[in-house]
Amino acid sequence: MLHATLLISSAFVAPPTESDRAVKAFDELQSRFWNATAGRYDSSIWWQQANAIEAVANLALKQPATRPAVEQIIASAFKATSNATIGRTNKGVDLTFSGYFDDEEWWGLAWLRAYDLTSNVTYLNRSRAVFDDLATRAWSNSSCGGGVCWQASPNPADMVGCYKNAITNELFLTHAAQLALVYKTRCAKGAGPKADCDGANHTSTWVRAQLDWVLKSGLVNGSHLINDGLDTFQNHAEVCLNNRHTAYTYNQGVILSGLAYAWQLYPEQLDLLQTASRIVTATFASSLVHAGTRVLRDMGEPTSTPLGNLYAGGPGADGLQFKSVFVRHLAYFLAVIEHAGPQAEQAVRDAGGVTADWRLAIQENADSIWSRAACAEPGPTSAGSSSRTPALFGYLWRGPCSYAFAGPSATTQVGAIDVFTAAMTSASV
């Protein structure tokens, strides 16, 4: 199994640094869930695999001890996901270009982060290919006047009134903006001037189109939270109102980095940072946190253990990843603000935001996971006996961990790594 150099201690004692937490959790992820033969993590669904790649790449960027292992993981996952068949959602979800456009975009972000870590242009090219697939197949002016569709239908006529959901459009904005920034940097350095400068211009054009559409779409509700999507009815594509469906945590997260990266491209638009700030503030003031805390919970998240069947109802097995997506993208947003200078900080304050409080909120979530969500090994106990509690974590961040559907799983473990890495990033500022 692939491990970092820092070994797990025999007792579960809080280590002195956030980096220790993240590395210990990474070692458990690798020893329990990594399937080297398949090039993927067991007990994790397709789009969550992409989040795992992004999470471990983030860890390696902050903790060099993990880099050799992570680079090998990324290379194995890339080889295992190289199927380039164009699908239309009825041909298999685990295709690179499946037609499940939100799933595709998670992989687009993952390969871009892999490029950030390794500078391997192969990963950048794969990320760009995912983006181009959405730009070609997913964008539709016939439904709600723009934006990208959730899925590619086997019947192209269905795309006229396709569903415009929040997460796919947030991902498309974030992906476009990240690519534009990468190509802009490469263009300036002359790493491949013509292709990179063309790439910067192409993706920047999509950033502007998607940004304009998202901000006018109605996805952000009057409470500054983002609901699941827009109402679109067959043959009534003009009915494009916020559907008031559940505002999940990850819907509040991905948009944050998208707006921050777009602001880096268009620094005169300080309103982008203010919109993001209001979303963060609204999230921590909502029922998406446990009462009296800033520890995240999701809509529909069970409050007791053992948990029932997570494949029934919402947020379902997908929801195992949602909270950590919010934290990861909040950390990206903070990183932009904290390296941008006083003008950006002032824009956040003008919108009622306090970045120091948000860093503390990330830390509070990390502390809660570490101290309350750890999963003791199942087995009989007796008076006077002792057992080892590894750095292995479940779904409920306020605990306790249940060995039912709450986890632990590769997905819940990746979620913990996300939060520990975000706390490490925040603590270093």
N, C-alpha and C positions, 0 to 999 in steps of 0.2 A: 504494500500500500504506500501511497505517497504521503509523506509527512513533512511538516516544517521541522526545524532543528530544535524548537522548544518542546520538551516532552511534558505530557500531562502528569501532574502530581498524583500520588496515591490517595490523597484526601482532597475534598472539594473545599478549599480555603480561598477566599477572595484574594486574587493577586494584586500587587501594588499598582499595576498600570492597565489602561484600557487595551493596549496592544497585547498584553498577556491573555486577556479574556478572548480577544478575537482569534489569536493563534491557537489557544486551547480548543476553542469551538471548531476551528478549521481542522485540527487534527482528528477530532471526533467525526466530523463530516467525512473525512477521507477514509478513516478506518472502518466506518460502519456502512457507508452508503455509496462510495465511489465504485463503479463497475468499469474497471480498466478495459475489459474485453469489449464491452458495448460502447465505451466512450461516453458514458452518461451516468447520472446518479439514479440509483434505485429509489423507489417510493416518491417520485416526483413526475408531474405531468409535463407535456412538451414545452409549453410556454414558460413554465417554472424552471426548466433546465436552462433556458436562456438567462433568467434572472440569477441562477447559480453562477454562471460564467461571469456575468457582470460583477456580482458580489465578490467572488474570489479574486478577480482582477483588481478591484478596488483595494482589497486587503493587500495584495502584493505591491501595489503602488505605495502603500504606507508602511508595509512591513517587509523589508527586503529578504528576511529569512524564508519567507514563503514563496519567493519568486520562482526558483527552479521548479518546484512542484506545480505551481499554478501554470507556468508556461507549458509544462507537459500536459496538464489537464486540458488546457485550451486547444493545444494541437490535436489531442485525441478527440475532443468534442467536435472540432472542425472537420476532421476526417469522417466522423460518424454522421455528420449532418450535411454532407456534400451533395445530396440529391437535389438536382436543379429542376426537376420536373415541374412544369406549371400546372397547378391543380385549381379546381373550382369548388372546393369544400366537400365534394362528394368523392374525392380521390385519395383521401388520407390526410389526417391532420399533421402527421409528422414529416411532411415535405418542407423543404426550405421555402418554396413559393407555393404555399398550400391554398391560398385564397382566403384563409382565415387571417384577415389583414392585421388584426391586433397581435396574433401569434407571430406573424412575420416580423412585425416591428420590434417586439421584444428581442428577437434575434438580431435585428439590425443594430439595436443599441448595444447588445452584448459584443458583437464583432467590432464595433467602433471602440468600445472600452478595451478590448483585446489589442487593438492597434495602439491605443494610448500607452498600454503597458509595454508592448514589444517592438513598436515601430515597424512591424511586419505589414507591408502594404497589401499582402494577400487578404488580411482581415479587413482592411479598409475597403478593398474592392468588393468583398462579399457584402459588407454593410451597404455600400453604394448600390449594389445590385438589388438588394431588398428594397431600398428606397425607390429606385427606379420602377420596380414592379408596382408599388403603390401609386406612384405618380402616373403610371400608364393605365393601370386597371382599376384603381380604387376611387380616384377623384371623379366626382359627378356633379355637374351643374344642374342636372335634371332633378335632383333631390335636395331640397332646401338651399338651392342656389350655390352649392359648393361644398367643400369638405370631402372627406374620404368615407367610403362605405365600410361597414363592419365586415361584410363577407362578399365574396364573388359568387354569384348564383350560377348554377348550371344553365339557367336560362338568362341570356343577356338582357332580355326585356325586363326582367325583375329589377335590374339596376336603376331603372328610371325612378322608382320609389324606394330605393334602398334605405336601410336603417342607418342613421348617423348617430353613433354612440360616442360618448365622451372619451373613453380611454383610447380608442383608435385614433381619434383626431388629436388628442394630446400627444400621443406617441409620434405621430407624423410631424407635428410642429417641433417637438424636441429633437427628433432625428434630423430633420432638415436643418435646424439651426446649428446643431453640433457639427454636421457635415460641412456646412458653410464656413464655420470657424476653422475647422481642420484644413479645408482646402485653401482658405484665405491665408493661413499661416504657411502652408506649403508653397503657395504661390509667391509669397513675399520672400521666402528663403530660396526660391529657385530650385526646389527639389524635383521639379518636373513641370516647368512653367506653363506650357500650353494646356496640358490636360488639367492641371490643378487650378489654373486661373479660370478655365472654362467651367470646372466643377464648382468653384466658388460662386461664379455668376449664376449658374443653373440652379443650385440649391438655394441661393439667396432669393431668387425670384419666387421659389416655392414657399420660403419662409414668409415673405410678404403676403402672398396670396392666402396662405393658411392662417396667418396671424389675423389678417383682416376678417376672415370668415369666422374664426373661433370667437373673437371678441364681440362680434355682432350676432352670433348664433342663438344666444339665449341659454347656452349650456350653464353659465354661471347664474345662479338664482339670486333672489333678492337678499338672501342671508349670506351671500358671498361664498356659498358652497356649490359644488358641481354635482348635478344629478347624473343618472346613468346615460341619458341621451335625449334625443328629440323625438316627438311623435311624428311618425311618417306612415301614412296609410296608403295602401295600394290604390292607384288612380287618383290620389289626392295628395300629391307630393308637396303642394303648397302649405299643408298643415304641418308646420315645423316649430312647435312650441316645446319648451322644456317639459319633459314627460313626468317630472316630479317623482320618478322612481328613485330607488335608494341612492343616497350619496355615500358611496364607499370610500374608505380611506385612500385607496390608491388613486381614485379620481381627483383627490385634493393634492396629490403628490406630483405626478408626472408633469402637470401644467406648470409647476413652480420652476423647474429647470428649463422648460420650454420658453417661458417668459424671460427668464434670466439670460439665457443664451441669445434670444432674439434682441434683448436690450443691448447686449454686447455688439451686435451688428448695427443697431439703430440707437445709439446712446442718447439721442435727443428725446427719445420716448420714455421718459421717467415714469409715465403712467403704467408701463408694463411691470415695473418693480412694485408699484403701489397696488396694482391688482393682485399680484402674487402675495404681497404682504397681508392684504385683507383676507385672502383665502387661508393663510396660515393662522392668523388670529382667530378667524371663525372656526377653524377646525379644533383648536384647543379650547374654545368656548362652547363646543357642541357636545352632543351625546356620543361623539366618537372618542371620547376619553372617559375613563372611570371617574365617577363623582368624587370631587375633592382632590383629584390628582391630574397629572398630564400624561398618564399612562394610556396608551391607545387601546381601543377596542373597536370592533367593526359592527356595523348594523347587522343584527341577526346573530351576533356572536353568542354562543352559549355561555352561561354564567356558572355552570356547575359541572362536576365530573362524577362518573365517567360520561363522556359525551355520546350523543347518539350518532346516527349515520350522517356524516358530513356530505355524503353524496346526495342527500335529500334536503331541499330547501336552500336558503341563502345564508351566508355567502357561499356555502358549499366548499368543496375541496379547493376550488380556485382561491377562496378567501384566505387560505393558509398563508398566502404571499402578500396580501394587500397592505397590511400595516407597515411591513418593512420597506415596501416600495415608497410609501409616503416618507419615511425617515430618510431613505437614501436620497430622494430627490430634494427634500428639505436641506440635506447636507450639501448637495450640489448648489442649490440656491444661495446658501450661506457662504459657500466658497467664492462665488462670484461677487457677492456684496463685500465680503471682507478683504478682497484684493482689488476693489474698484476705487477706493478712496471715499472722501467725505460726502461727495454728491450723492452717491448711491445710498449711503447710510442715512442721509437726510431725507431722501425720498421714502425710505422705509418708515422713518419716524413720522413723516408727514401723513402717512397712511395709518398711524397708530401702532406700528410694529416695533418690537424691541428685539434685536438679534441676540443680545445676551440672554434674554429669557428663553428664546428658542433653543439656544445651545444647552441651557440648563434642562429644558424639556427632553432633549435627546438623551442627556445624561440620566435623567430620571427613568426613562424607559430602559436604558441599558442596565441600570442598577436593579430595577424591578425584575427584568429577565434573569439576571445573574443570581439574584437572591431568592426569587420566588417561583420561577418557571423551570428550574432544573429538574431532570427526570432521574429519580433513583432507580437503580436496576431492580426489576421485578423479582420477587422470590420470597420465601418464608423468612420471617424474622422471629427472634426470641429475645427474652429479657437478657440484657447484658451483651447482646451481639452488636457488631458494627458492620456497616456496609459502605461501599464506595458510591458517591454520587458524582458522576462524570460531568464534564462541561457539555451536557446534552440537554436540549431545551424543547419544550412543547409549544403549543399554539396559544395558550392563555398566558399573557405576559404578567398578569397578576397572580398566576398560578391557581391551583397546583397543576403539575403535569400529570396527565392521564395516559396510560398506555393503550387507551382505546383510539378513537379516530383523532384525538387531539395531538397525537404524536408520541414520541418524537418521530420525525421523518426528515428526509433530506430538505424538504421545503421549510419546515419549522427551524431546522438548524441553520439554513441559509439566512432565514429571517433574523436570527440572533446575530450571525456574523455581520449582516448589514448594519444592525444597530450598534454593535460594539465598534465596528469600523468608523461609523459616523461619529460616535462619541470620542473615539481616538482622534479623529480629524478635528472635531470641535475643541478638544482639550489642548491641541497643539497650537491653536491660534492665539 
